[in-house]
Amino acid sequence: MKIFAVGLNYASHNKEMERTFESKEPVLFMKPDTALLKGDRPFFLPDFSEEIHYETELVVKINRLGKNIVERFACRYYDEITVGIDFTARDLQRKQKELGLPWEIAKGFDNSAAIGKFISKSEVPDIRNVDFRLDINNQTVQRGNTKEMIYPVDKIISYISRFFTLKIGDLIFTGTPAGIGPVAIDDHLQGYLEDRKLLDFHVR
């Protein structure tokens, strides 16, 4: 399976990161399957970074084979969603960017793609208007709504399928809003879609 992720998809996050770059198409990167963290297993802080940040996102799961998918039909290619966290080694990412080098090591390291329990997309009124949030130690630290996306889910799926064949089980992290921040040992992370808790784990 493949894990796709979208960068620069919320104007609020772009502003907090002081990014002035504006893309006319979705910005994509990928994580290997070894990045997947599920089943509410703990996330262990890696020894190669001193600045691990959370980025909370809506995640969709592909349910059929697709290539060159027309945007108006993209809704047929996923039927389950959840909340996920794109863990980022911010210090490594910053260093790699300064050197003009790829930054996969900052995004694709083991267990850097945490996902919650999947639910049917029919359980939310409208995929284009879904609230999600992250609580750390019972305090809400990040909150977003899919209506704030620069590129909505169906647009993302259509765009990805121009370059990559989508297969059953592939995951798409759809971007993060403002509110990212660091995690520390013993933090308790809980992720919600609307008011439904789907993700619940600790940092070790």
FENFEN-V971967 format. One record per residue. N is the residue number from 1. RES is the residue in three letters. SS is DSSP state (h for helix, s for strand, l for the rest). NEAR is the number of other C-alpha atoms within 10 Angstrom. Layout:
n=N res=RES ss=SS near=NEAR
n=N res=RES ss=SS near=NEAR
This chain:
n=1 res=MET ss=l near=12
n=2 res=LYS ss=l near=16
n=3 res=ILE ss=s near=21
n=4 res=PHE ss=s near=18
n=5 res=ALA ss=s near=24
n=6 res=VAL ss=s near=20
n=7 res=GLY ss=s near=15
n=8 res=LEU ss=l near=24
n=9 res=ASN ss=l near=24
n=10 res=TYR ss=s near=22
n=11 res=ALA ss=h near=17
n=12 res=SER ss=h near=17
n=13 res=HIS ss=h near=19
n=14 res=ASN ss=h near=18
n=15 res=LYS ss=h near=13
n=16 res=GLU ss=h near=12
n=17 res=MET ss=l near=12
n=18 res=GLU ss=l near=9
n=19 res=ARG ss=l near=11
n=20 res=THR ss=l near=8
n=21 res=PHE ss=l near=8
n=22 res=GLU ss=l near=12
n=23 res=SER ss=l near=10
n=24 res=LYS ss=l near=8
n=25 res=GLU ss=l near=12
n=26 res=PRO ss=l near=22
n=27 res=VAL ss=s near=17
n=28 res=LEU ss=s near=17
n=29 res=PHE ss=s near=15
n=30 res=MET ss=s near=17
n=31 res=LYS ss=s near=22
n=32 res=PRO ss=l near=18
n=33 res=ASP ss=h near=17
n=34 res=THR ss=h near=13
n=35 res=ALA ss=h near=19
n=36 res=LEU ss=s near=18
n=37 res=LEU ss=s near=19
n=38 res=LYS ss=l near=18
n=39 res=GLY ss=l near=12
n=40 res=ASP ss=l near=17
n=41 res=ARG ss=l near=14
n=42 res=PRO ss=l near=18
n=43 res=PHE ss=s near=22
n=44 res=PHE ss=l near=15
n=45 res=LEU ss=l near=18
n=46 res=PRO ss=l near=15
n=47 res=ASP ss=l near=6
n=48 res=PHE ss=l near=12
n=49 res=SER ss=l near=14
n=50 res=GLU ss=l near=15
n=51 res=GLU ss=l near=18
n=52 res=ILE ss=s near=21
n=53 res=HIS ss=s near=18
n=54 res=TYR ss=s near=26
n=55 res=GLU ss=l near=22
n=56 res=THR ss=s near=30
n=57 res=GLU ss=s near=30
n=58 res=LEU ss=s near=26
n=59 res=VAL ss=s near=24
n=60 res=VAL ss=s near=26
n=61 res=LYS ss=s near=20
n=62 res=ILE ss=s near=23
n=63 res=ASN ss=l near=17
n=64 res=ARG ss=l near=14
n=65 res=LEU ss=l near=14
n=66 res=GLY ss=s near=20
n=67 res=LYS ss=l near=16
n=68 res=ASN ss=l near=16
n=69 res=ILE ss=l near=22
n=70 res=VAL ss=l near=16
n=71 res=GLU ss=h near=16
n=72 res=ARG ss=h near=10
n=73 res=PHE ss=h near=11
n=74 res=ALA ss=h near=20
n=75 res=CYS ss=h near=18
n=76 res=ARG ss=h near=14
n=77 res=TYR ss=h near=21
n=78 res=TYR ss=s near=21
n=79 res=ASP ss=s near=16
n=80 res=GLU ss=s near=17
n=81 res=ILE ss=s near=25
n=82 res=THR ss=s near=25
n=83 res=VAL ss=s near=27
n=84 res=GLY ss=s near=32
n=85 res=ILE ss=s near=25
n=86 res=ASP ss=s near=24
n=87 res=PHE ss=l near=25
n=88 res=THR ss=s near=25
n=89 res=ALA ss=s near=26
n=90 res=ARG ss=h near=20
n=91 res=ASP ss=h near=16
n=92 res=LEU ss=h near=20
n=93 res=GLN ss=h near=20
n=94 res=ARG ss=h near=13
n=95 res=LYS ss=h near=13
n=96 res=GLN ss=h near=16
n=97 res=LYS ss=h near=12
n=98 res=GLU ss=h near=9
n=99 res=LEU ss=l near=9
n=100 res=GLY ss=l near=9
n=101 res=LEU ss=l near=10
n=102 res=PRO ss=l near=10
n=103 res=TRP ss=l near=17
n=104 res=GLU ss=h near=17
n=105 res=ILE ss=h near=15
n=106 res=ALA ss=h near=21
n=107 res=LYS ss=h near=23
n=108 res=GLY ss=l near=23
n=109 res=PHE ss=l near=19
n=110 res=ASP ss=l near=18
n=111 res=ASN ss=l near=24
n=112 res=SER ss=l near=26
n=113 res=ALA ss=s near=27
n=114 res=ALA ss=s near=24
n=115 res=ILE ss=s near=28
n=116 res=GLY ss=l near=24
n=117 res=LYS ss=l near=17
n=118 res=PHE ss=l near=16
n=119 res=ILE ss=s near=17
n=120 res=SER ss=s near=12
n=121 res=LYS ss=h near=16
n=122 res=SER ss=h near=11
n=123 res=GLU ss=h near=10
n=124 res=VAL ss=l near=15
n=125 res=PRO ss=l near=9
n=126 res=ASP ss=l near=11
n=127 res=ILE ss=l near=19
n=128 res=ARG ss=l near=15
n=129 res=ASN ss=l near=15
n=130 res=VAL ss=l near=16
n=131 res=ASP ss=s near=17
n=132 res=PHE ss=s near=23
n=133 res=ARG ss=s near=24
n=134 res=LEU ss=s near=29
n=135 res=ASP ss=s near=18
n=136 res=ILE ss=s near=17
n=137 res=ASN ss=l near=13
n=138 res=ASN ss=l near=11
n=139 res=GLN ss=s near=11
n=140 res=THR ss=s near=14
n=141 res=VAL ss=s near=17
n=142 res=GLN ss=s near=21
n=143 res=ARG ss=s near=19
n=144 res=GLY ss=s near=23
n=145 res=ASN ss=s near=20
n=146 res=THR ss=h near=24
n=147 res=LYS ss=h near=15
n=148 res=GLU ss=h near=16
n=149 res=MET ss=s near=20
n=150 res=ILE ss=l near=18
n=151 res=TYR ss=l near=22
n=152 res=PRO ss=l near=17
n=153 res=VAL ss=h near=24
n=154 res=ASP ss=h near=20
n=155 res=LYS ss=h near=18
n=156 res=ILE ss=h near=23
n=157 res=ILE ss=h near=29
n=158 res=SER ss=h near=22
n=159 res=TYR ss=h near=22
n=160 res=ILE ss=h near=21
n=161 res=SER ss=h near=19
n=162 res=ARG ss=h near=14
n=163 res=PHE ss=h near=10
n=164 res=PHE ss=l near=12
n=165 res=THR ss=l near=13
n=166 res=LEU ss=s near=24
n=167 res=LYS ss=l near=18
n=168 res=ILE ss=l near=15
n=169 res=GLY ss=l near=16
n=170 res=ASP ss=l near=19
n=171 res=LEU ss=s near=25
n=172 res=ILE ss=s near=25
n=173 res=PHE ss=s near=28
n=174 res=THR ss=s near=28
n=175 res=GLY ss=s near=28
n=176 res=THR ss=s near=31
n=177 res=PRO ss=l near=25
n=178 res=ALA ss=l near=19
n=179 res=GLY ss=l near=18
n=180 res=ILE ss=l near=20
n=181 res=GLY ss=s near=14
n=182 res=PRO ss=s near=14
n=183 res=VAL ss=l near=20
n=184 res=ALA ss=l near=15
n=185 res=ILE ss=l near=11
n=186 res=ASP ss=l near=14
n=187 res=ASP ss=l near=16
n=188 res=HIS ss=s near=18
n=189 res=LEU ss=s near=24
n=190 res=GLN ss=s near=22
n=191 res=GLY ss=s near=29
n=192 res=TYR ss=s near=22
n=193 res=LEU ss=s near=24
n=194 res=GLU ss=l near=13
n=195 res=ASP ss=l near=10
n=196 res=ARG ss=s near=11
n=197 res=LYS ss=s near=17
n=198 res=LEU ss=s near=18
n=199 res=LEU ss=s near=25
n=200 res=ASP ss=s near=21
n=201 res=PHE ss=s near=20
n=202 res=HIS ss=s near=19
n=203 res=VAL ss=s near=15
n=204 res=ARG ss=l near=14
